[in-house]
Amino acid sequence: LRETRSYTWGLVIPDLTNFGFASIARSLEAHCREAGIQLLIACSEDDPALEQRVVDNLISRQVDGLIVASSGHSDDIYARIHDRLPVVQLDRHIGESRLPMVISDACKATAELVRDMASECGAEIYYFGGLLDLSPSRHRLAGYELGLHRAGLEADPARVRHRDYQPSSGYQLMAELVAELGAPPRGLFTASFTLLEGV
């Protein structure tokens, strides 16, 4: 009480069954444990209303800070929270937020992969993505288009398909594509592990 610290941090991620987020949560938990901090993990299911509830719940438990992979489009709530306790954006950039963030260069990594794929598959590389209002979705799609461009190919909008990041969406997108083509495509980029699992 004298230190006004709880030695806990809150981690808000969309889904613990997503391999990427589960790996991040595991590593963060180990680092926090080594530092004497308890990591409390909550899932938002990419639902902004649920995200707000789990964040409020973590704050009511007096966490010392929040690490959030947000599904929101505005950082107003997090900017107000940040006045009281640290908030770090994880994997996703909320609009034009100036809050601290840790994200990968999804555009660059995707462009390199797609360019390499194009050397074997030509232009027939399909793209399965998630919700375009999430920053990683936009960055990965931009990387797909850039990779094709660097391989000297044009991106065909008919080869770009979107749903959400659930495995069932990957399954449905692939079933529809195989029915349409009569065979699997020569190349396919999925914007998440969960979509790939469905494929």
Secondary structure, DSSP 8 states (H G I E B T S, - for coil): -TT---SEEEEEES-TTSHHHHHHHHHHHHHHHHTT-EEEEEE-TT-HHHHHHHHHHHHHTT-S-EEE----S--HHHHHHHTTS-EEEES---TT--S-EE---HHHHHHHHHHHHHHHHTT-EEEEE--TTSHHHHHHHHHHHHHHHHTT----GGGEEE--SSHHHHHHHHHHHHHHHSS--SEEEESSHHHHHH-
